[in-house]
């Protein structure tokens, strides 16, 4: 268990460092005001319109960095700062979330796969680690048998969460690429503003990369504990 805590601690530290850097980047680029004077809401609505999407609503939600696209009710949800502000960071986030709306409209395969996994992961992720630990403890007490299969079930559930994390990567990177391509093609930002938007989105993507690596590391650790403990 000590090895597991060391692993989790290391992953948590890297995650905190990346998240902290992301916040600094967004704070910095929030000071780079857009020459065109458009708000995040206006940027989002124009990108949707330019892509022929008219059934998606752009709304404001509370919180910081709470921006997301909801495919169920077709809404681009922008945090209050992004929704109202007129800077490079707001433009990047607004365009990125609209990138997901474009993916949805074009039936982007990776987004479809992720959406199919959402109900599975929402049920299994909360119990996976408990099943693994419980199975290992049960196996230690009663020998290889039921305990192994309980732990294996937990590992399988953990595998779904890991798969979800890795499927999320192309979805997020593609949305950023769509956003940046549109910002440049439509001359929505100056070269300086574009550089800020690009840098901000790169750091946002790195948070997903760290999460995926962390999920894989945890999966491999528990797999070693389960299979390494068998005769």
C-alpha positions in Angstrom: 0.0 0.0 0.0 2.9 2.4 0.6 3.8 2.2 -3.0 0.3 3.1 -4.0 0.3 6.1 -1.7 3.6 7.3 -3.2 2.2 6.9 -6.7 -1.0 8.8 -5.9 1.0 11.5 -4.1 3.3 11.9 -7.1 0.4 12.1 -9.6 -1.4 14.5 -7.3 1.6 16.8 -7.2 2.0 16.8 -11.0 -1.7 17.4 -11.4 -1.5 20.3 -8.9 1.5 21.9 -10.7 -0.2 21.7 -14.1 -3.5 23.0 -12.7 -1.7 25.8 -11.0 0.1 26.7 -14.2 -3.1 26.6 -16.1 -4.7 29.1 -13.7 -1.7 31.4 -14.1 -1.8 31.2 -17.9 -5.5 32.1 -18.0 -5.0 34.9 -15.5 -2.2 36.3 -17.7 -4.1 36.0 -21.0 -7.2 37.4 -19.5 -5.3 40.7 -19.5 -4.8 40.5 -23.3 -7.8 42.3 -24.6 -9.3 41.4 -28.0 -8.9 44.0 -30.7 -12.3 43.1 -32.1 -14.0 43.7 -28.7 -16.1 40.6 -28.8 -17.1 38.8 -25.6 -16.8 35.0 -25.1 -20.5 34.7 -25.7 -20.3 36.5 -29.0 -17.2 34.5 -30.1 -19.1 31.3 -29.3 -22.2 32.3 -31.2 -20.2 33.4 -34.3 -18.3 30.1 -34.4 -21.5 28.1 -34.1 -23.1 30.2 -36.9 -20.0 29.9 -39.1 -20.3 26.1 -38.8 -24.0 26.1 -39.6 -25.1 25.2 -36.1 -28.2 27.0 -35.0 -29.7 24.6 -32.5 -27.1 25.1 -29.8 -27.6 27.8 -27.1 -24.7 29.6 -25.4 -25.4 30.2 -21.7 -23.6 31.4 -18.6 -22.8 29.1 -15.6 -21.4 29.9 -12.2 -17.8 29.1 -11.2 -14.3 29.4 -12.6 -13.0 27.1 -15.4 -16.4 25.4 -15.3 -16.9 25.7 -19.1 -18.3 22.7 -20.9 -20.5 21.6 -23.8 -23.6 19.5 -22.9 -24.6 17.3 -25.8 -27.8 16.3 -24.1 -29.5 19.7 -24.2 -27.1 21.2 -26.8 -25.8 24.0 -24.7 -22.3 25.7 -24.7 -21.9 26.5 -21.0 -19.4 29.3 -20.4 -18.2 30.4 -16.9 -19.2 33.9 -16.0 -15.8 35.3 -16.7 -15.5 33.7 -20.1 -19.1 34.6 -21.1 -18.7 38.3 -20.4 -15.0 39.0 -20.9 -13.3 40.2 -24.1 -9.8 38.7 -24.0 -7.6 36.0 -25.5 -8.3 33.5 -22.7 -12.1 34.0 -23.1 -11.9 33.6 -26.9 -9.9 30.4 -26.5 -12.3 28.8 -24.1 -15.4 29.8 -25.9 -14.1 28.6 -29.2 -12.9 25.3 -27.6 -16.3 24.5 -26.2 -17.9 25.3 -29.6 -15.3 22.8 -31.0 -17.2 20.1 -29.1 -20.5 21.3 -30.5 -19.0 21.0 -34.0 -17.8 17.5 -33.1 -21.3 16.6 -32.0 -22.9 18.0 -35.2 -20.4 16.2 -37.4 -20.7 12.9 -35.4 -17.0 12.9 -34.5 -16.3 9.2 -33.7 -14.1 9.8 -30.6 -16.8 12.0 -29.0 -19.4 9.4 -29.8 -17.3 6.7 -28.1 -16.8 8.9 -25.0 -20.5 9.6 -24.8 -21.3 5.9 -24.9 -18.9 5.3 -22.0 -20.3 8.1 -19.8 -23.2 6.0 -18.2 -20.9 3.0 -17.7 -18.1 5.1 -16.0 -20.6 7.0 -13.9 -21.7 3.7 -12.3 -18.5 1.8 -12.1 -15.9 4.5 -11.2 -17.1 5.0 -7.7 -16.9 1.4 -6.6 -13.9 0.1 -8.6 -11.2 0.8 -6.1 -13.2 -0.5 -3.2 -13.9 -3.8 -5.1 -10.1 -4.1 -5.8 -9.0 -3.5 -2.2 -11.9 -5.6 -0.8 -11.1 -8.5 -3.2 -7.4 -8.4 -2.2 -8.2 -8.4 1.5 -10.8 -11.2 1.0 -8.2 -13.2 -1.0 -5.6 -12.8 1.6 -8.0 -14.1 4.3 -9.6 -16.9 2.3 -7.1 -17.7 -0.3 -7.3 -17.4 -4.1 -10.9 -17.7 -5.3 -13.8 -15.4 -4.7 -11.4 -12.6 -3.5 -9.6 -12.7 -6.8 -12.7 -12.4 -8.9 -14.0 -9.6 -6.8 -10.7 -7.8 -7.2 -10.7 -8.6 -11.0 -14.2 -7.1 -11.3 -13.0 -3.9 -9.7 -10.0 -3.8 -12.0 -12.3 -4.2 -15.0 -14.4 -1.3 -13.7 -11.2 0.7 -13.3 -10.2 -0.2 -16.8 -13.4 1.5 -18.1 -12.4 4.7 -16.3 -8.9 4.5 -17.7 -10.2 3.9 -21.2 -12.5 6.9 -20.8 -9.6 9.1 -19.8 -7.6 8.2 -22.9 -10.6 8.5 -25.3 -11.0 12.0 -23.8 -7.6 13.1 -25.1 -8.3 13.1 -28.8 -11.7 14.7 -28.1 -10.1 17.6 -26.2 -7.1 18.1 -28.5 -9.4 18.0 -31.6 -11.7 20.6 -30.1 -8.7 22.9 -29.4 -7.4 22.4 -33.0 -10.8 23.3 -34.4 -11.0 26.3 -32.2 -7.6 27.6 -33.1 -8.1 26.9 -36.8 -11.3 28.9 -36.8 -9.9 31.8 -34.8 -7.1 32.1 -37.4 -9.1 31.5 -40.5 -11.7 34.1 -39.6 -9.1 36.6 -38.4 -10.9 36.7 -35.0 -7.6 37.4 -33.2 -4.3 39.2 -33.8 -1.1 37.2 -33.9 -0.4 38.1 -30.2 -4.0 37.2 -29.2 -3.7 33.9 -31.1 -0.5 33.0 -29.4 -2.2 33.5 -26.0 -5.2 31.5 -27.0 -3.0 28.7 -28.2 -0.8 28.6 -25.1 -3.9 28.6 -22.8 -5.5 25.7 -24.6 -2.2 23.7 -24.5 -2.1 23.9 -20.8 -5.8 23.0 -20.5 -5.1 19.9 -22.6 -2.2 18.9 -20.3 -4.6 18.6 -17.4 -6.4 15.8 -19.3 -3.1 14.2 -20.2 -2.0 14.1 -16.6 -5.3 12.6 -15.6 -5.0 9.9 -18.2 -1.5 9.0 -17.2 -2.6 8.9 -13.6 -5.5 6.6 -14.3 -3.2 4.2 -16.3 -0.6 4.2 -13.5 -3.2 3.4 -10.9 -4.7 0.6 -13.1 -1.2 -1.0 -13.7 -0.4 -0.8 -10.0 -3.5 -2.6 -8.9 -3.2 -5.1 -11.7 0.3 -6.0 -10.4 -1.1 -6.4 -6.9 -3.9 -8.7 -8.1 -2.0 -10.9 -10.5 1.4 -10.6 -8.8 -0.2 -12.1 -5.7 -1.4 -15.3 -7.4 0.5 -18.5 -7.1 
